[in-house]
């Protein structure tokens, strides 16, 4: 019996950032550069049957296997990761019906900050990502200061081993998990790693700004819910500026808020998304106690043309104060 998937091989190719050399919409065939033997235009993707085959190295299989083989993970984990990146349901997946892995308790803020900081110190920033950040208004010094890095193409298990050797804790830190007793990291989708920091300056989470948006999503969290030793990222709020500022601006997006801060010098509270107000009340109360007398809604111009964005901006203004 044919199995229904909540995604297609085109979407998997987009997640893997495979370069499409030929696309025939009539028969659903795509030719891309092979991620295994690296031969140009030799991996054929069949969008009708969601299968792939390389004419050179002869690698072949289904789209879940494609993702799993690129990252050397099981089909079960590949399916789960694809669904998480695309934001679709995992119902009907290969592990459906099996007991769920218990959620690991989230590590404390000091452990998460230490592990994430050490992880970022081990990574580099690709030239294309650096150029993108420069065009957005960051200086080279600010890019270093804010610790922006690129998602590594491989070596996740080696990174985990180095973190453990450095005395870091991985259990309960979002994005890390055990696979067959060995620690691994969910750093797969190509993009820029954006550290999200609290009012105390500690890194509380990491977002990935995807090289190519998937299903309209530009950002995903480094997160590992439901996996052995893993836990959810939650939706932490990014803070940048002066914790004792009299006026603060509330916007959505850590990267957007950081750009606004360096261009204006103002203090910004950066929600993870225009629809997420979780945790805002507590942070605004803290800022009030620090001397803030005004919180200003500062969503972008989309609120002028998008009804949902306009409604969310109105909800935010109810929480802001003068």
C-alpha positions as CSV (number, residue, x, y, z in Angstrom):
1,X,0.0,0.0,0.0
2,X,1.4,3.4,-0.9
3,X,2.2,5.6,2.0
4,X,1.1,9.2,2.3
5,X,3.7,11.6,3.4
6,X,3.1,15.2,4.6
7,X,6.0,16.4,2.4
8,X,7.5,15.9,-1.0
9,X,11.0,15.2,-2.4
10,X,11.1,18.8,-3.7
11,X,10.7,20.0,-0.1
12,X,13.4,17.6,1.0
13,X,15.7,18.9,-1.7
14,X,15.1,22.4,-0.5
15,X,15.9,21.5,3.1
16,X,19.1,19.9,1.9
17,X,19.9,22.9,-0.2
18,X,20.5,20.7,-3.3
19,X,21.4,22.7,-6.4
20,X,18.8,22.1,-9.1
21,X,20.4,22.0,-12.6
22,X,17.3,20.8,-14.5
23,X,13.6,20.8,-13.7
24,X,11.0,19.3,-16.0
25,X,7.5,20.1,-14.6
26,X,5.9,17.9,-17.2
27,X,7.3,14.6,-16.0
28,X,8.3,15.6,-12.5
29,X,12.0,14.9,-13.0
30,X,14.7,17.0,-11.4
31,X,18.5,16.7,-11.9
32,X,20.6,18.1,-9.0
33,X,24.2,17.9,-7.9
34,X,24.8,14.6,-6.0
35,X,25.5,15.2,-2.3
36,X,27.3,11.8,-2.2
37,X,29.7,11.7,-5.1
38,X,29.5,15.5,-5.7
39,X,29.0,15.0,-9.5
40,X,27.1,17.9,-11.0
41,X,23.5,17.2,-12.3
42,X,23.8,13.5,-11.8
43,X,21.3,12.9,-9.0
44,X,17.8,12.4,-10.4
45,X,14.8,13.2,-8.2
46,X,11.5,11.8,-9.3
47,X,8.8,14.2,-7.9
48,X,6.0,11.8,-8.9
49,X,7.2,8.8,-6.9
50,X,9.4,10.8,-4.4
51,X,12.5,8.7,-5.1
52,X,16.1,9.4,-6.1
53,X,19.0,7.8,-8.0
54,X,22.5,8.9,-8.9
55,X,23.7,7.8,-12.3
56,X,27.3,7.8,-11.1
57,X,27.5,6.5,-7.6
58,X,24.3,4.5,-7.9
59,X,22.9,5.7,-4.6
60,X,19.1,5.4,-4.7
61,X,16.0,5.2,-2.5
62,X,13.1,7.2,-1.1
63,X,13.1,10.8,-0.1
64,X,13.4,10.0,3.7
65,X,16.4,7.8,2.9
66,X,17.9,10.6,0.9
67,X,17.8,12.9,3.9
68,X,18.9,10.1,6.3
69,X,21.8,9.1,4.1
70,X,23.1,12.7,3.7
71,X,23.2,13.1,7.5
72,X,23.9,9.4,8.4
73,X,20.8,9.0,10.5
74,X,18.0,6.4,10.6
75,X,14.9,6.8,8.5
76,X,12.9,7.3,11.8
77,X,15.0,10.2,12.8
78,X,15.1,11.6,9.3
79,X,11.3,11.6,9.0
80,X,11.0,13.3,12.4
81,X,13.6,16.0,11.5
82,X,12.0,16.7,8.1
83,X,8.6,17.1,9.8
84,X,10.0,19.4,12.4
85,X,11.8,21.6,9.9
86,X,8.6,21.9,7.7
87,X,6.3,22.3,10.7
88,X,4.1,19.3,9.7
89,X,2.6,16.5,11.7
90,X,4.5,13.3,12.4
91,X,1.3,11.2,12.4
92,X,1.7,8.1,10.4
93,X,5.5,8.1,10.8
94,X,7.6,5.0,11.1
95,X,7.6,5.1,14.8
96,X,3.8,5.8,15.1
97,X,2.3,3.5,17.8
98,X,5.5,3.1,19.7
99,X,5.8,4.5,23.2
100,X,6.9,8.1,23.1
101,X,10.4,9.0,24.5
102,X,9.9,10.8,27.8
103,X,10.7,14.5,27.7
104,X,14.0,15.3,29.3
105,X,13.9,18.1,31.9
106,X,15.4,21.3,30.5
107,X,18.9,22.1,31.9
108,X,19.3,25.2,34.0
109,X,20.2,28.5,32.3
110,X,23.9,28.4,33.3
111,X,24.4,25.0,31.7
112,X,22.5,26.0,28.5
113,X,24.5,29.2,28.2
114,X,27.8,27.4,28.8
115,X,27.1,24.6,26.3
116,X,25.8,27.0,23.6
117,X,28.6,29.4,24.0
118,X,31.2,26.6,23.8
119,X,29.4,25.2,20.7
120,X,29.4,28.6,18.9
121,X,33.1,29.1,19.7
122,X,33.9,25.8,17.8
123,X,32.0,26.9,14.6
124,X,32.8,29.2,11.7
125,X,30.8,31.7,9.7
126,X,30.6,31.0,5.9
127,X,31.5,33.8,3.6
128,X,28.1,34.0,2.1
129,X,26.5,34.3,5.5
130,X,28.9,37.0,6.5
131,X,28.1,38.9,3.4
132,X,24.4,38.6,4.1
133,X,24.8,40.0,7.6
134,X,27.0,42.9,6.4
135,X,24.3,43.8,3.9
136,X,21.7,43.9,6.7
137,X,23.7,46.6,8.5
138,X,26.1,44.7,10.9
139,X,29.7,45.6,11.0
140,X,32.4,42.8,11.0
141,X,33.0,43.6,14.7
142,X,29.3,43.3,15.6
143,X,29.1,40.0,13.7
144,X,31.9,38.6,15.9
145,X,30.4,40.2,19.1
146,X,26.9,38.7,18.5
147,X,28.5,35.3,17.8
148,X,26.7,34.5,14.5
149,X,27.9,31.2,13.0
150,X,27.0,28.8,10.2
151,X,25.3,25.4,10.6
152,X,28.1,22.9,10.1
153,X,27.6,20.6,7.0
154,X,28.9,17.6,8.9
155,X,30.7,16.5,12.1
156,X,27.9,16.9,14.6
157,X,28.9,13.9,16.6
158,X,32.5,15.1,16.7
159,X,31.3,18.5,18.0
160,X,29.4,16.7,20.8
161,X,32.4,14.7,21.8
162,X,34.5,17.9,22.0
163,X,31.8,19.6,24.1
164,X,31.8,16.7,26.5
165,X,35.6,16.8,26.7
166,X,35.4,20.5,27.5
167,X,33.2,19.7,30.5
168,X,29.9,20.8,28.9
169,X,26.5,19.1,29.7
170,X,24.4,18.0,26.7
171,X,21.5,16.4,28.4
172,X,18.5,18.7,28.7
173,X,20.1,21.3,26.3
174,X,17.8,21.9,23.3
175,X,19.2,20.5,20.1
176,X,21.2,17.7,21.6
177,X,20.1,14.0,21.9
178,X,21.4,10.5,22.2
179,X,21.3,8.1,19.2
180,X,22.2,4.5,20.0
181,X,23.9,5.8,23.2
182,X,26.0,8.3,21.3
183,X,25.4,12.1,21.6
184,X,24.4,13.9,18.4
185,X,23.2,17.5,17.6
186,X,20.2,18.6,15.5
187,X,22.2,21.0,13.4
188,X,21.2,19.9,9.9
189,X,19.2,22.5,8.0
190,X,21.7,24.9,6.2
191,X,21.6,28.4,7.5
192,X,22.9,31.0,10.0
193,X,22.9,30.2,13.7
194,X,21.3,33.2,15.6
195,X,21.9,33.1,19.4
196,X,18.9,34.3,21.4
197,X,19.9,36.0,24.7
198,X,18.0,36.9,27.8
199,X,18.1,40.2,29.7
200,X,21.1,38.8,31.7
201,X,23.1,38.3,28.5
202,X,23.0,34.5,28.7
203,X,22.3,32.5,25.6
204,X,18.9,30.8,26.1
205,X,18.3,29.4,22.7
206,X,19.5,29.3,19.1
207,X,17.5,29.9,15.9
208,X,18.6,28.9,12.4
209,X,17.9,31.4,9.7
210,X,17.4,29.0,6.7
211,X,19.3,29.6,3.5
212,X,16.1,29.0,1.7
213,X,12.6,29.4,3.4
214,X,10.6,26.2,3.6
215,X,6.8,26.4,3.5
216,X,7.2,30.1,4.1
217,X,9.3,29.6,7.3
218,X,12.6,31.5,7.4
219,X,13.5,30.4,10.9
220,X,13.5,27.2,12.9
221,X,14.7,26.5,16.4
222,X,17.7,24.3,17.4
223,X,15.5,21.8,19.4
224,X,15.3,18.1,20.2
225,X,11.9,17.3,21.8
226,X,10.9,13.7,22.1
227,X,14.4,12.4,21.6
228,X,16.6,10.5,24.1
229,X,18.3,13.2,26.3
230,X,16.7,16.0,24.3
231,X,14.2,18.7,25.0
232,X,12.3,21.5,23.4
233,X,13.7,24.9,22.7
234,X,10.5,26.6,23.9
235,X,10.1,30.1,22.5
236,X,12.6,32.3,24.4
237,X,12.6,36.1,23.9
238,X,15.7,37.9,22.8
239,X,16.8,41.0,24.6
240,X,19.3,43.5,23.3
241,X,20.2,46.9,24.7
242,X,20.2,48.5,28.1
243,X,18.4,46.5,30.9
244,X,17.8,49.8,32.7
245,X,16.5,51.8,29.7
246,X,13.5,54.1,30.3
247,X,12.0,53.2,26.9
248,X,12.0,49.8,25.2
249,X,10.7,48.7,21.9
250,X,9.0,45.3,21.3
251,X,9.3,43.7,17.9
252,X,9.4,40.2,16.5
253,X,12.6,38.4,15.4
254,X,16.0,38.3,17.2
255,X,17.9,39.2,14.0
256,X,15.6,42.0,13.1
257,X,15.7,43.4,16.6
258,X,19.5,43.3,16.7
259,X,19.7,45.2,13.4
260,X,17.3,47.8,14.8
261,X,19.4,48.1,17.9
262,X,22.7,48.7,16.1
263,X,21.1,51.2,13.8
264,X,19.3,53.2,16.4
265,X,20.9,52.5,19.8
266,X,17.5,51.7,21.2
267,X,16.7,48.8,23.5
268,X,14.7,46.0,21.9
269,X,12.6,43.1,23.2
270,X,12.5,40.6,20.4
271,X,9.6,38.1,20.4
272,X,10.3,34.8,18.6
273,X,7.4,35.6,16.3
274,X,4.5,38.0,15.8
275,X,2.1,35.4,17.2
276,X,4.1,34.5,20.3
277,X,3.6,36.7,23.3
278,X,4.6,34.0,25.8
279,X,6.9,35.2,28.6
280,X,6.4,38.9,27.6
281,X,4.5,39.9,30.7
282,X,7.3,38.7,33.0
283,X,10.0,40.4,31.0
284,X,8.0,43.7,30.9
285,X,7.5,43.5,34.7
286,X,11.2,43.0,35.1
287,X,12.0,46.0,32.9
288,X,9.5,48.1,34.9
289,X,11.2,47.2,38.1
290,X,14.5,48.3,36.4
291,X,13.0,51.7,35.7
292,X,11.4,51.4,32.3
293,X,8.5,53.8,31.9
294,X,7.5,53.1,28.3
295,X,7.2,50.0,26.2
296,X,6.4,50.6,22.5
297,X,4.9,48.1,20.0
298,X,7.3,48.0,17.0
299,X,6.2,45.3,14.6
300,X,7.2,45.9,11.0
301,X,5.2,47.4,8.1
302,X,3.4,44.1,7.4
303,X,0.8,45.0,10.1
304,X,-0.5,47.7,7.7
305,X,-1.4,45.2,5.0
306,X,-1.9,41.8,6.8
307,X,-5.0,41.4,8.9
308,X,-3.6,38.8,11.2
309,X,-0.4,40.8,11.7
310,X,-2.6,43.9,12.5
311,X,-4.6,41.9,15.1
312,X,-1.4,40.6,16.7
313,X,0.1,44.1,16.9
314,X,-3.1,45.2,18.6
315,X,-2.8,42.4,21.2
316,X,0.8,43.4,21.8
317,X,-0.1,47.1,22.3
318,X,-2.5,46.0,25.1
319,X,0.5,44.5,26.9
320,X,2.8,47.5,26.4
321,X,2.6,50.5,28.7
322,X,3.3,54.2,29.0
